[in-house]
Each structure stands twice: as C-alpha cells, then as structure tokens.
Amino acid sequence: MLEQMLLNNLNNKEQFNDESFEYKSVFFSSVVPDPTNGRFLPSIFVDDEHARLFVARKLSKAQLIKLYHGEEHVLIGKSIIINCLTRDTDDWKRAAHTIESIIELGANISVSEMIQVPTLFPLHDGTYQILTGHRRFFALIYAKGYGAAAQFKVYDSKPLLIKVKQFQENASREDLPKYGKLQAFVNASTEIEQLNKARMLSGMSRLTVREIVSTLSISMGAYDNYNVLVRYPIVIKAYENGCSYSFIKMKKLILSVEADYKQKHPKPHLNVQDKKEISEQIEQQILGIKKQPQKTVPSFSIQSLNSANALKVLLTQDVTKLDIQIEWNELDWNDKKMVTGALNKLVEHLNQLQ
C-alpha cells in the first residue's frame, strides 16, 4: 500500500518531507499512541477522578486494574503509573525502566515548560496519533492528568514516510534511549527501500547515499555508524535489554569481531552462517563470556591395510600380543608421534602377513 502511494506521489511529481504543521492546543483524551513505535507502552489512561481516588487510597490497585481491565498493560494517570505486565518478564523490566524516565520527566514538566513538544497528525475520526514523543506524552498525563490539554506540533496530515519523519524528529535528541534510535533507523531504512522500489518502477534511479543521508537529516558519519550498529539484530536486542555501551564502543566491538573472523576465515563475501557466527561472538563479548576453545581430538596418520587378512587379524586378535617389538604398556598415549609410529609399525607387520 505504501509503495503504491509513493508511486502515485512520484508520478505526480510531489515533494517528500515538506508537510506543513502548526502548534496548537489538543486535549490528551483526543490523542492515541502509535503501537508500532519503539517508545510505545501497552497503556491505558486513567480518568482524573479515579487517579485522585487511588492517590488518596480510596481506590485500591486491584480495584483500578479490574475497573480498567488493566492486566498486561501500564495504567497511566495524574500522579500514577502502574505496571500491570507480568512481573519479572522482559516486557515488565523494559516497562519499569521506561516508567522511571516518565516519572522523572513528569516531575520536570510540573515545574518548567517542555522544550520539545510531542508531534501529532490527525486521524479520520477526529483524534490525533502520536508521531514522536510517546514518553513525553505519557509524562504530560502523569503531570497534568488525562483531562488536561497542552501544546503539540500538529501536522496537517499523516506524513507519507512516517517512519522517516519519526527518525528525523528524534535523530538529534540526546535523551532518547539507544534502542529507540536504532529501531527508528531500521524502520526508516525500510521506508527508504520502499521509496527506492517506487522510484525504479517510475523509471527513476535509486537514491544515492548522499540523498538518503539528506532525507534522514543526519551526517554521513552518523549514517555509517547506524548501518554498522544495525548489521546484527543481536546488537539491537542487547540495547533493548539494557546494554549501556556507547554507540562508539559498540561499533568498535562489531568491527573488531568482524575483522578477527575474516582473518581466520578469508573469503570475499560473508554468508548467512558466517554472519550467524559473528553475531554469536558479538553477543558473547557483550555478555562478557569468553568463548571456550573447542577441544581437538588428536588424529593419527597411519598406513592403509592392504589385505582382507590383515584387517581380519586386526579385528579378531589381540594385536598387542604380536611379537613386533612394541612395548604397548610403556607407550605414552599422549605422545602423538610415538603412538603414530607404533600404529604404523603394527600396520606394516599386518600387511606382511599371508
């Protein structure tokens, strides 16, 4: 569907990323989150009166959860955020981490103005969907209540390249978690690829790297960094699970592991199995696990048996009792050279049997 819309846009020679917007006051109750956004929480918003009763201890947590069917959700209202996800699961832990930052941001909003307001676009039913600023929106509800209103940056219509727009809006923000930035880049890159397909169907060439960088509103250096960081899904997963590595440190780790692997396995191109092994090594280094070298079983190069009779003797008789001047009991079985010599002497004797 998006590809067809892009194709129509290209055929009509319309410009991308020039959507108009305005700043206006919108009630929180008219705003809905974007479930495909990396900052999304499975949230349910609590009416201001119910939030007041909960804070005053006149409504219990169990009653509130039952009232809002809050199981496996996060309940958010004025001065309350309740994590109702299954405790100690990965989802619960991620939500708990996000909740901490929402509470901190909400406290700041209570005493000062928000510098960068969330961005919205209108839906057909008269409501608005969050484009960027989910965490800021949740913090606004926590600070002001679900029945309040605030200033938002509102686009006149839904941006065509919505994931690219989200990345543009957030790329320069230092307070965003690294996982969110990487996921936003992956999503934006997917849309860029769809745009390239539409361009080719229209008889146009693919976007150059410089054009992609310009579209994403980042530098060439940042673009290179992002491409290295999203090369292996395990890296995004690590940040999602709370990895604290800086992007620079992670990039160095990835390039170092790749270089070591290519040195040990020289080949022009890495296949799927190669990338899987590199991914596993990256994961081990992130987790601080040193890969144990595989134990090698010593191999012995011995002569071939050249007759059926020799094979029969080897399999049916105790060859250690043959008179071939080998002291089997005194043999150092850990000495590969000594064992190989004894075995070759045995085979040579067997081959001489009639």
The 8 nearest C-alpha neighbors of each residue, nearest first, counted from 0:
[[1, 3, 2, 4, 5, 6, 193, 7],
 [2, 0, 4, 3, 5, 193, 159, 6],
 [1, 3, 5, 0, 4, 193, 197, 6],
 [4, 2, 6, 0, 5, 1, 7, 197],
 [5, 3, 1, 7, 6, 2, 8, 0],
 [6, 4, 8, 2, 3, 7, 1, 9],
 [5, 7, 3, 197, 9, 8, 4, 2],
 [8, 6, 10, 4, 5, 9, 11, 3],
 [7, 9, 5, 11, 6, 13, 10, 4],
 [8, 10, 12, 6, 11, 7, 13, 5],
 [9, 11, 7, 12, 8, 6, 201, 13],
 [10, 12, 8, 9, 13, 7, 6, 14],
 [13, 11, 9, 10, 8, 14, 7, 15],
 [14, 12, 8, 11, 9, 15, 10, 7],
 [15, 13, 17, 12, 16, 8, 9, 18],
 [16, 14, 17, 13, 159, 18, 160, 8],
 [15, 17, 18, 14, 164, 158, 160, 214],
 [16, 18, 15, 19, 14, 158, 13, 20],
 [19, 17, 16, 20, 158, 154, 155, 156],
 [18, 20, 154, 155, 17, 21, 156, 153],
 [21, 19, 154, 153, 155, 18, 152, 22],
 [20, 22, 153, 152, 23, 154, 19, 155],
 [23, 21, 152, 151, 153, 150, 20, 24],
 [22, 24, 150, 151, 21, 25, 152, 153],
 [23, 25, 150, 149, 151, 148, 26, 22],
 [24, 26, 148, 149, 27, 150, 23, 151],
 [27, 25, 148, 28, 29, 147, 149, 146],
 [28, 26, 29, 30, 148, 145, 147, 25],
 [27, 29, 26, 30, 145, 146, 31, 147],
 [30, 28, 126, 27, 26, 127, 31, 25],
 [29, 31, 127, 27, 28, 128, 126, 32],
 [30, 32, 128, 127, 129, 33, 29, 126],
 [33, 31, 129, 128, 34, 133, 39, 30],
 [32, 34, 35, 36, 129, 128, 39, 31],
 [35, 33, 36, 39, 32, 40, 41, 37],
 [36, 34, 33, 37, 39, 38, 32, 162],
 [35, 37, 39, 38, 33, 34, 183, 32],
 [36, 38, 179, 39, 182, 35, 183, 178],
 [39, 37, 36, 133, 40, 179, 134, 132],
 [40, 38, 36, 37, 34, 133, 33, 41],
 [39, 41, 42, 38, 73, 94, 72, 34],
 [42, 40, 72, 73, 39, 43, 71, 34],
 [41, 43, 73, 40, 72, 74, 44, 75],
 [42, 44, 74, 73, 75, 45, 72, 69],
 [45, 43, 75, 76, 74, 42, 46, 145],
 [44, 46, 76, 75, 50, 47, 74, 43],
 [45, 47, 49, 48, 145, 50, 44, 76],
 [48, 46, 50, 49, 144, 145, 51, 77],
 [49, 47, 51, 50, 46, 52, 45, 53],
 [48, 50, 52, 51, 46, 47, 53, 45],
 [49, 51, 47, 53, 48, 52, 76, 77],
 [52, 50, 48, 54, 49, 53, 47, 55],
 [51, 53, 55, 57, 49, 58, 50, 54],
 [52, 54, 58, 56, 50, 55, 51, 57],
 [53, 55, 51, 56, 52, 50, 79, 78],
 [54, 56, 52, 53, 57, 51, 58, 50],
 [57, 55, 53, 54, 58, 52, 59, 51],
 [58, 56, 52, 55, 53, 59, 54, 51],
 [57, 59, 53, 52, 56, 62, 63, 60],
 [60, 58, 62, 61, 63, 53, 56, 57],
 [59, 61, 63, 62, 64, 58, 53, 81],
 [62, 60, 64, 59, 63, 65, 58, 66],
 [63, 61, 65, 59, 60, 64, 66, 58],
 [62, 64, 66, 60, 65, 61, 59, 67],
 [65, 63, 69, 61, 67, 66, 62, 68],
 [64, 66, 68, 62, 63, 67, 61, 69],
 [65, 67, 63, 64, 68, 62, 69, 61],
 [66, 68, 69, 64, 65, 63, 43, 45],
 [69, 67, 65, 64, 66, 70, 63, 72],
 [68, 70, 64, 67, 72, 71, 83, 65],
 [69, 71, 72, 83, 68, 84, 64, 65],
 [72, 70, 84, 83, 69, 85, 73, 41],
 [73, 71, 41, 83, 69, 42, 70, 84],
 [72, 74, 42, 82, 83, 81, 41, 43],
 [73, 75, 43, 81, 80, 42, 44, 72],
 [76, 74, 80, 44, 45, 79, 43, 73],
 [77, 75, 45, 79, 141, 144, 44, 140],
 [76, 78, 144, 141, 79, 142, 140, 143],
 [79, 77, 141, 76, 142, 80, 50, 54],
 [80, 78, 76, 77, 75, 141, 81, 50],
 [79, 81, 75, 74, 76, 82, 73, 78],
 [82, 80, 74, 73, 83, 79, 75, 60],
 [81, 83, 73, 84, 80, 74, 72, 95],
 [84, 82, 72, 71, 70, 73, 81, 69],
 [83, 85, 71, 91, 72, 82, 86, 70],
 [86, 84, 88, 91, 71, 83, 87, 90],
 [85, 87, 88, 91, 84, 83, 92, 82],
 [88, 86, 91, 92, 89, 85, 90, 84],
 [87, 89, 91, 90, 86, 85, 92, 84],
 [88, 90, 92, 91, 93, 87, 240, 94],
 [91, 89, 93, 88, 92, 94, 84, 85],
 [90, 92, 94, 88, 84, 89, 93, 86],
 [91, 93, 95, 89, 94, 90, 87, 88],
 [94, 92, 96, 90, 95, 91, 89, 97],
 [93, 95, 97, 91, 96, 92, 98, 90],
 [96, 94, 92, 98, 93, 97, 91, 99],
 [95, 97, 93, 99, 94, 98, 92, 100],
 [98, 96, 94, 100, 99, 95, 101, 93],
 [97, 99, 101, 95, 100, 96, 94, 102],
 [100, 98, 102, 96, 97, 101, 103, 95],
 [99, 101, 103, 97, 98, 102, 104, 96],
 [102, 100, 98, 104, 138, 103, 99, 105],
 [103, 101, 105, 99, 104, 100, 98, 106],
 [104, 102, 100, 106, 101, 105, 99, 107],
 [103, 105, 101, 107, 106, 102, 138, 100],
 [106, 104, 138, 102, 108, 142, 107, 103],
 [105, 107, 109, 103, 104, 108, 102, 142],
 [108, 106, 104, 105, 109, 110, 111, 103],
 [109, 107, 105, 111, 110, 106, 112, 113],
 [108, 110, 106, 107, 142, 111, 105, 143],
 [109, 111, 108, 107, 106, 112, 105, 142],
 [112, 110, 108, 109, 107, 113, 114, 106],
 [113, 111, 108, 114, 110, 109, 107, 115],
 [112, 114, 115, 116, 108, 111, 107, 135],
 [113, 115, 112, 116, 111, 108, 117, 135],
 [116, 114, 113, 117, 132, 135, 118, 152],
 [115, 117, 151, 113, 114, 118, 152, 150],
 [118, 116, 132, 131, 151, 152, 135, 136],
 [119, 117, 152, 131, 130, 153, 151, 129],
 [120, 118, 129, 153, 130, 128, 127, 152],
 [119, 121, 154, 157, 127, 153, 128, 156],
 [122, 120, 127, 156, 126, 128, 125, 157],
 [121, 123, 126, 127, 124, 125, 128, 120],
 [122, 124, 125, 121, 126, 127, 156, 120],
 [125, 123, 122, 126, 121, 127, 29, 128],
 [124, 126, 123, 122, 121, 127, 29, 30],
 [127, 125, 29, 122, 124, 30, 121, 128],
 [126, 128, 121, 30, 120, 122, 119, 29],
 [129, 127, 31, 119, 120, 30, 32, 130],
 [128, 130, 119, 32, 131, 33, 118, 31],
 [129, 131, 119, 118, 165, 128, 120, 132],
 [132, 130, 118, 117, 129, 165, 133, 168],
 [131, 133, 117, 135, 134, 136, 118, 129],
 [134, 132, 136, 135, 38, 131, 137, 39],
 [133, 135, 137, 136, 132, 101, 138, 38],
 [134, 136, 138, 132, 133, 137, 139, 117],
 [137, 135, 133, 139, 138, 134, 132, 140],
 [136, 138, 134, 140, 139, 135, 133, 141],
 [137, 139, 105, 141, 135, 101, 136, 140],
 [140, 138, 136, 142, 141, 137, 143, 135],
 [139, 141, 144, 145, 137, 143, 138, 142],
 [140, 142, 77, 138, 78, 76, 139, 144],
 [143, 141, 105, 139, 140, 77, 109, 138],
 [144, 142, 140, 139, 141, 77, 147, 145],
 [145, 143, 77, 140, 146, 147, 76, 47],
 [144, 146, 140, 147, 27, 76, 47, 46],
 [147, 145, 144, 28, 27, 47, 26, 148],
 [148, 146, 145, 144, 26, 143, 27, 149],
 [147, 149, 26, 25, 27, 24, 146, 150],
 [150, 148, 24, 25, 151, 26, 147, 27],
 [149, 151, 24, 23, 25, 22, 152, 116],
 [152, 150, 22, 116, 23, 117, 118, 153],
 [151, 153, 22, 118, 21, 119, 117, 116],
 [154, 152, 119, 20, 21, 120, 118, 151],
 [155, 153, 20, 120, 156, 19, 119, 21],
 [154, 156, 20, 19, 153, 120, 121, 157],
 [157, 155, 154, 120, 121, 158, 18, 122],
 [156, 158, 120, 159, 121, 154, 155, 161],
 [159, 157, 161, 160, 156, 18, 164, 16],
 [158, 160, 161, 157, 15, 5, 1, 4],
 [161, 159, 163, 158, 162, 164, 190, 16],
 [160, 162, 164, 158, 163, 159, 165, 157],
 [163, 161, 187, 165, 164, 160, 186, 166],
 [162, 164, 187, 166, 160, 165, 161, 167],
 [163, 165, 167, 161, 162, 166, 168, 160],
 [166, 164, 162, 168, 163, 167, 131, 161],
 [165, 167, 163, 169, 164, 168, 170, 183],
 [168, 166, 164, 165, 170, 169, 215, 216],
 [167, 169, 165, 166, 170, 164, 131, 171],
 [168, 170, 166, 172, 167, 171, 165, 131],
 [171, 169, 167, 166, 172, 168, 180, 217],
 [172, 170, 169, 173, 168, 167, 217, 216],
 [173, 171, 169, 174, 170, 175, 168, 180],
 [172, 174, 175, 171, 176, 170, 169, 177],
 [175, 173, 172, 176, 177, 171, 169, 100],
 [174, 176, 173, 172, 177, 179, 180, 169],
 [177, 175, 179, 178, 174, 180, 173, 238],
 [176, 178, 180, 179, 181, 175, 238, 246],
 [177, 179, 238, 239, 181, 180, 176, 235],
 [178, 180, 182, 177, 176, 37, 181, 183],
 [179, 181, 183, 177, 178, 182, 184, 176],
 [182, 180, 184, 178, 183, 179, 177, 185],
 [181, 183, 185, 179, 184, 180, 178, 186],
 [182, 184, 180, 186, 181, 185, 166, 179],
 [185, 183, 187, 181, 182, 186, 188, 180],
 [186, 184, 182, 188, 183, 187, 189, 181],
 [187, 185, 183, 189, 188, 184, 162, 182],
 [186, 188, 163, 162, 184, 190, 189, 185],
 [189, 187, 191, 185, 190, 186, 184, 192],
 [190, 188, 192, 186, 187, 191, 185, 193],
 [189, 191, 193, 187, 192, 188, 194, 186],
 [192, 190, 188, 194, 193, 189, 195, 187],
 [191, 193, 195, 189, 194, 190, 188, 196],
 [194, 192, 190, 196, 195, 191, 2, 197],
 [193, 195, 191, 197, 192, 196, 198, 190],
 [196, 194, 198, 192, 205, 193, 197, 191],
 [197, 195, 193, 199, 198, 194, 200, 192],
 [196, 198, 194, 6, 200, 195, 199, 2],
 [199, 197, 203, 195, 201, 196, 200, 194],
 [198, 200, 203, 202, 196, 201, 197, 204],
 [201, 199, 197, 202, 198, 196, 203, 6],
 [202, 200, 198, 199, 203, 197, 6, 10],
 [203, 201, 199, 200, 198, 204, 197, 205],
 [202, 204, 198, 199, 201, 205, 200, 197],
 [205, 203, 199, 198, 206, 202, 195, 207],
 [206, 204, 195, 207, 198, 199, 203, 196],
 [205, 207, 210, 211, 195, 204, 208, 209],
 [206, 208, 210, 209, 211, 205, 204, 212],
 [207, 209, 211, 210, 212, 206, 219, 213],
 [208, 210, 212, 207, 211, 213, 219, 206],
 [209, 211, 213, 207, 208, 212, 206, 214],
 [212, 210, 214, 208, 213, 209, 206, 215],
 [213, 211, 209, 215, 210, 214, 217, 216],
 [212, 214, 216, 210, 211, 215, 209, 217],
 [215, 213, 211, 212, 216, 210, 163, 16],
 [214, 216, 212, 213, 217, 167, 211, 163],
 [217, 215, 213, 214, 167, 212, 218, 170],
 [218, 216, 215, 212, 221, 213, 222, 219],
 [217, 219, 221, 220, 222, 212, 216, 213],
 [220, 218, 222, 221, 223, 212, 217, 209],
 [219, 221, 223, 218, 222, 224, 217, 225],
 [220, 222, 224, 218, 223, 219, 225, 217],
 [223, 221, 219, 225, 220, 224, 218, 226],
 [222, 224, 226, 220, 221, 225, 219, 227],
 [225, 223, 221, 227, 222, 226, 228, 220],
 [224, 226, 228, 222, 227, 223, 221, 229],
 [227, 225, 223, 229, 224, 228, 230, 222],
 [226, 228, 230, 224, 225, 229, 223, 250],
 [227, 229, 225, 226, 230, 250, 224, 234],
 [230, 228, 231, 226, 227, 225, 232, 235],
 [229, 231, 227, 228, 226, 232, 234, 225],
 [230, 232, 233, 229, 234, 278, 228, 235],
 [233, 231, 234, 235, 236, 229, 230, 278],
 [232, 234, 236, 231, 235, 237, 278, 282],
 [235, 233, 237, 232, 236, 231, 238, 228],
 [236, 234, 238, 232, 237, 233, 178, 239],
 [235, 237, 233, 239, 234, 238, 240, 232],
 [238, 236, 234, 240, 242, 239, 235, 233],
 [239, 237, 242, 178, 241, 235, 240, 236],
 [238, 240, 236, 178, 237, 241, 235, 242],
 [241, 239, 237, 238, 242, 236, 93, 89],
 [240, 242, 238, 239, 243, 237, 93, 178],
 [243, 241, 238, 237, 244, 240, 239, 285],
 [242, 244, 241, 245, 238, 177, 237, 246],
 [245, 243, 242, 249, 248, 246, 247, 238],
 [244, 246, 248, 247, 249, 243, 177, 250],
 [245, 247, 249, 248, 250, 244, 228, 224],
 [248, 246, 250, 245, 249, 251, 224, 244],
 [249, 247, 251, 245, 250, 246, 244, 252],
 [250, 248, 252, 246, 251, 247, 244, 245],
 [249, 251, 253, 247, 252, 248, 246, 228],
 [252, 250, 248, 254, 249, 253, 255, 247],
 [251, 253, 249, 255, 250, 254, 256, 248],
 [254, 252, 250, 256, 255, 251, 257, 249],
 [253, 255, 257, 251, 256, 252, 258, 250],
 [254, 256, 252, 258, 257, 253, 251, 259],
 [257, 255, 259, 253, 258, 254, 260, 252],
 [258, 256, 254, 260, 255, 259, 261, 253],
 [257, 259, 255, 261, 260, 256, 254, 262],
 [260, 258, 262, 256, 257, 261, 255, 263],
 [259, 261, 257, 263, 262, 258, 264, 256],
 [262, 260, 264, 258, 265, 263, 259, 257],
 [261, 263, 259, 260, 264, 265, 258, 257],
 [262, 264, 260, 261, 265, 259, 258, 266],
 [263, 265, 261, 262, 260, 266, 259, 273],
 [266, 264, 261, 262, 263, 267, 260, 268],
 [265, 267, 268, 264, 269, 261, 262, 263],
 [268, 266, 269, 265, 261, 264, 270, 262],
 [269, 267, 266, 270, 265, 273, 261, 271],
 [270, 268, 273, 274, 271, 267, 266, 272],
 [269, 271, 273, 272, 274, 268, 275, 266],
 [270, 272, 274, 273, 275, 269, 276, 277],
 [273, 271, 275, 274, 270, 276, 269, 277],
 [274, 272, 270, 276, 275, 271, 269, 277],
 [275, 273, 277, 271, 276, 272, 278, 270],
 [274, 276, 272, 278, 273, 277, 271, 279],
 [275, 277, 279, 273, 278, 274, 272, 280],
 [276, 278, 274, 280, 279, 275, 281, 273],
 [279, 277, 275, 281, 276, 280, 274, 231],
 [280, 278, 282, 276, 277, 281, 283, 275],
 [279, 281, 283, 277, 282, 278, 284, 276],
 [282, 280, 278, 284, 279, 283, 277, 285],
 [283, 281, 279, 285, 280, 284, 286, 278],
 [284, 282, 288, 280, 286, 281, 285, 287],
 [283, 285, 287, 281, 286, 282, 288, 280],
 [286, 284, 282, 287, 283, 281, 288, 237],
 [287, 285, 283, 284, 288, 282, 281, 289],
 [288, 286, 284, 285, 283, 289, 282, 290],
 [289, 287, 283, 286, 284, 290, 285, 282],
 [290, 288, 291, 287, 283, 284, 280, 286],
 [289, 291, 288, 292, 283, 280, 284, 293],
 [290, 292, 289, 293, 294, 288, 283, 280],
 [293, 291, 290, 294, 295, 289, 288, 296],
 [292, 294, 295, 291, 290, 296, 289, 297],
 [295, 293, 292, 296, 291, 297, 290, 298],
 [294, 296, 293, 297, 292, 298, 291, 299],
 [295, 297, 298, 294, 293, 299, 335, 333],
 [298, 296, 295, 299, 335, 333, 294, 334],
 [299, 297, 296, 300, 335, 295, 339, 301],
 [298, 300, 339, 301, 297, 335, 338, 336],
 [301, 299, 339, 298, 302, 343, 342, 340],
 [302, 300, 343, 299, 339, 303, 342, 346],
 [301, 303, 343, 346, 304, 300, 347, 342],
 [304, 302, 305, 301, 346, 350, 347, 343],
 [303, 305, 306, 350, 309, 346, 310, 302],
 [306, 304, 350, 303, 307, 309, 310, 308],
 [307, 305, 309, 308, 304, 310, 350, 349],
 [306, 308, 310, 309, 311, 305, 304, 312],
 [307, 309, 311, 306, 310, 312, 353, 352],
 [308, 310, 349, 312, 306, 311, 307, 350],
 [309, 311, 313, 307, 308, 312, 314, 304],
 [312, 310, 308, 314, 309, 313, 315, 307],
 [313, 311, 309, 315, 316, 310, 314, 308],
 [314, 312, 310, 311, 315, 316, 309, 318],
 [313, 315, 311, 312, 316, 310, 317, 318],
 [316, 314, 312, 313, 311, 317, 310, 318],
 [317, 315, 312, 318, 313, 314, 311, 320],
 [316, 318, 319, 320, 315, 313, 321, 314],
 [317, 319, 320, 321, 316, 313, 312, 345],
 [318, 320, 317, 321, 327, 325, 322, 326],
 [321, 319, 318, 317, 322, 323, 316, 327],
 [322, 320, 318, 319, 323, 317, 324, 325],
 [321, 323, 324, 320, 325, 319, 318, 348],
 [322, 324, 325, 321, 345, 348, 344, 320],
 [325, 323, 322, 326, 321, 327, 344, 341],
 [326, 324, 323, 327, 341, 322, 319, 330],
 [325, 327, 329, 328, 330, 324, 319, 323],
 [326, 328, 330, 329, 325, 319, 341, 331],
 [329, 327, 326, 330, 331, 325, 319, 332],
 [328, 330, 327, 326, 331, 325, 332, 337],
 [329, 331, 327, 328, 332, 326, 338, 337],
 [332, 330, 333, 334, 329, 337, 338, 335],
 [331, 333, 334, 330, 338, 335, 337, 329],
 [334, 332, 331, 335, 338, 337, 330, 336],
 [333, 335, 337, 332, 331, 336, 338, 330],
 [336, 334, 338, 337, 333, 339, 332, 299],
 [335, 337, 339, 334, 338, 340, 299, 341],
 [336, 338, 340, 334, 339, 335, 341, 331],
 [339, 337, 341, 335, 340, 336, 332, 342],
 [340, 338, 336, 342, 341, 337, 299, 335],
 [341, 339, 337, 343, 338, 342, 344, 336],
 [342, 340, 344, 338, 339, 343, 345, 337],
 [343, 341, 345, 339, 344, 340, 338, 346],
 [344, 342, 346, 340, 345, 301, 341, 302],
 [343, 345, 341, 347, 342, 346, 340, 348],
 [344, 346, 342, 348, 343, 347, 341, 349],
 [347, 345, 349, 343, 348, 344, 350, 342],
 [346, 348, 344, 350, 345, 349, 343, 351],
 [349, 347, 345, 351, 346, 350, 344, 352],
 [350, 348, 309, 346, 352, 351, 347, 345],
 [349, 351, 347, 348, 352, 309, 305, 346],
 [352, 350, 348, 349, 353, 347, 309, 346],
 [351, 353, 349, 350, 309, 348, 308, 306],
 [352, 351, 308, 350, 309, 349, 306, 307]]
